[in-house]
């Protein structure tokens, strides 16, 4: 999380992170299209590997081994964006100092 956003929010916890569920060849696969290759290279992040058979979520560490992201809770899938639930969960964690 960029330093400015972390300072503004007071926490690096993101209550909801969206990704896509794809139905491919008879199986559901999770995929996050969050960062392109250039953004990953510029930020020192590992790109998401997508092979169409395994979940393709954000890697837990950066290229230099520092922690990057941890998925804390799988909230399931939604046909529509659960905006009210996202807002409620986000407000619970807003401006909470770690």
C-alpha positions as CSV (number, residue, x, y, z in Angstrom):
1,X,0.0,0.0,0.0
2,X,1.4,3.4,-0.9
3,X,2.7,5.3,2.2
4,X,0.3,8.2,1.6
5,X,-2.7,5.9,1.6
6,X,-1.5,4.0,4.6
7,X,-1.1,7.2,6.5
8,X,-4.6,8.4,5.5
9,X,-6.3,5.1,6.3
10,X,-4.3,4.3,9.4
11,X,-4.2,0.6,8.5
12,X,-3.1,-1.6,5.7
13,X,-6.1,-3.9,6.2
14,X,-8.5,-4.0,3.2
15,X,-11.7,-5.7,4.3
16,X,-12.7,-6.7,0.7
17,X,-10.4,-7.5,-2.2
18,X,-12.2,-8.4,-5.4
19,X,-11.1,-11.1,-7.8
20,X,-12.8,-13.0,-10.6
21,X,-14.2,-16.5,-10.6
22,X,-13.8,-18.1,-14.0
23,X,-15.4,-21.4,-15.0
24,X,-12.9,-23.1,-17.3
25,X,-13.0,-26.7,-18.5
26,X,-15.4,-27.8,-15.8
27,X,-13.7,-26.1,-12.8
28,X,-13.9,-22.8,-11.0
29,X,-10.6,-20.8,-10.9
30,X,-10.0,-17.6,-9.0
31,X,-8.0,-14.9,-10.8
32,X,-7.0,-11.4,-9.8
33,X,-6.3,-9.0,-12.7
34,X,-4.8,-6.4,-10.3
35,X,-1.4,-5.4,-11.7
36,X,0.1,-5.5,-15.2
37,X,3.7,-6.7,-15.8
38,X,5.1,-3.2,-16.0
39,X,3.4,-2.1,-12.7
40,X,4.8,-5.3,-11.1
41,X,8.3,-4.6,-12.3
42,X,8.2,-0.9,-11.2
43,X,6.9,-1.8,-7.7
44,X,9.1,-4.9,-7.2
45,X,6.1,-7.2,-7.1
46,X,5.7,-10.8,-8.3
47,X,3.3,-11.0,-11.2
48,X,0.2,-13.2,-10.8
49,X,0.8,-16.5,-12.6
50,X,-2.3,-17.6,-14.5
51,X,-2.4,-21.1,-16.1
52,X,-6.2,-21.5,-16.4
53,X,-6.1,-24.5,-14.0
54,X,-5.0,-23.1,-10.6
55,X,-6.1,-20.1,-8.6
56,X,-4.2,-17.0,-9.6
57,X,-4.2,-14.7,-6.7
58,X,-1.7,-12.1,-5.5
59,X,1.6,-13.5,-4.3
60,X,2.2,-13.3,-0.6
61,X,5.7,-11.8,-1.0
62,X,7.4,-9.3,-3.1
63,X,10.4,-10.1,-5.4
64,X,12.8,-9.3,-2.6
65,X,10.9,-11.6,-0.1
66,X,9.0,-8.9,1.9
67,X,5.4,-9.6,2.8
68,X,3.0,-8.3,0.2
69,X,-0.5,-9.6,0.8
70,X,-2.4,-12.0,3.0
71,X,-5.9,-13.1,2.2
72,X,-7.6,-13.3,5.6
73,X,-11.1,-14.3,4.7
74,X,-12.8,-15.7,1.6
75,X,-16.2,-14.1,1.5
76,X,-17.5,-16.2,-1.3
77,X,-18.7,-15.0,-4.7
78,X,-21.3,-12.5,-5.6
79,X,-23.2,-12.0,-8.9
80,X,-23.2,-8.2,-8.1
81,X,-20.8,-6.1,-6.2
82,X,-21.9,-6.2,-2.5
83,X,-21.4,-2.4,-2.2
84,X,-23.2,-1.9,1.2
85,X,-21.3,-4.8,2.8
86,X,-18.0,-3.4,1.5
87,X,-18.7,0.1,2.8
88,X,-19.7,-1.3,6.2
89,X,-16.6,-3.5,6.5
90,X,-14.4,-0.7,5.3
91,X,-15.8,1.8,7.8
92,X,-15.1,-0.7,10.6
93,X,-11.4,-0.7,9.8
94,X,-11.0,3.0,8.7
95,X,-8.6,5.0,10.8
96,X,-7.7,2.1,13.1
97,X,-4.1,2.3,14.0
98,X,-2.3,-1.0,13.9
